[in-house]
Each structure stands twice: as structure tokens, then as C-alpha cells.
């Protein structure tokens, strides 16, 4: 039973944005990763340079994390390791960018980024000690929180779908009205051309 619950929780965590990313930062330029996150969600991330892949150079990196509106949430320079944490204020794409800022560039550098969102950021060991729960009860608690997080994500996706459908319907309505207006203009122009030609032919006594 406990093993099944643990597996269910692990699958839920995987679906809720717990991922480790290996980035290759070039000698010049910037390497960025983005994540679409809804509002009021906790984000926690650790990053570190992996010198094993480039053993003959030891550059440092600069890191900048920005919100969908361009606000700087984290900025670190001359770093080899670091961490950032914040609670999202608005929904949208959050961007984390890395670049080499030291004089020693080497052939580039590899960065390990451990990016955790929402449910995955919780310290379950501390929660278990504080609430004095363990075993199956702890796994059930994890699963309950995971299900709630999944439900919130589904509601967010449903709201986004409704918003996109509304925009699509408005666009289709505007296109239809524009088509009708264009057809009306063409008919009016054709009538005016016919009236002008009839007047011209009468003036020339051709009809």
C-alpha cells in the first residue's frame, strides 16, 4: 500500500514541475530557460557550475531571473553556485538566463539547474516532524496536496482555454463583419461605376 502511494506521489511530483536541467552556456551570448507558471505559486531553484565537463577552465557565471512583466526577481554575478526562490505574482512565462561574466571564458561551461515549482518545493521531512505523521499517513498527505495542485493546474488550463476561445470567437466575428463590409463596398463601387458609364454613354448618345 505504502509503495503504491509513494509511486502515485512520485508521478504527481513529476507532473507538477520538478525537473533538473543541464545547460550548456556558450563562451559568448546567453542561455535561457523559461517556464509558464500561474500566479501565487512557490518557485525554488538551485544552480551550480559543473566543472567536470570543462576541467581546464573555471569561469564564473551571471544569473538573472525575470517575471512575465520584466521585473527582476533574482540577479547574481561571479557565481559558481546559487539559489533563488520567489512566489509568483502574475501568471505567465518566467525566464532564467545564464551567461559567462568572467574574463576566463574557456570553451563554455555546463550549468546544472534544479527547478522546482509548487508541490515539489515542500520540505516533507520538516512537515512530517512538525505534524508528527509518517508512513502511509504522510504519503496520503502528499497525495492530497498533489491532487489539489493538479486540480488548480487544470482549472488554470480551463480558464486559459475559455479565454482563448473567447478571443477566437471575437476574431471570427470581426472577420465576418469585415467581409460583409468589404462586400458592401464592392457592391456600392460597382453600382457607381455602372451609373457613371450609363451617364457617359448617354452623353455620347451611344444609348
Number of C-alpha atoms within 10 A of each C-alpha: 8 13 11 11 18 18 14 17 21 16 13 21 23 12 14 19 18 19 15 14 12 14 17 18 21 17 16 12 9 14 15 14 14 15 13 11 23 19 13 13 18 19 20 19 18 15 20 17 24 18 15 10 13 15 10 10 15 17 22 19 22 17 23 17 20 17 20 17 11 10 10 13 17 15 13 16 16 13 17 17 16 14 15 17 16 13 14 18 14 15 16 16 16 21 18 20 16 22 22 25 17 15 8 13 17 16 13 19 25 17 21 16 21 16 21 21 21 21 23 22 18 14 9 15 11 10 13 15 10 9 9 10 14 14 12 15 14 20 22 17 16 22 21 13 16 23 16 13 19 17 12 13 15 12 12 16 13 12 12 12 12 12 12 12 12 12 12 12 12 12 12 12 12 12 12 12 12 12 12 12 12 12 12 12 12 12 12 12 12 12 12 12 12 12 11 11 12 14 13 13 11 10 10 9 8 8 9
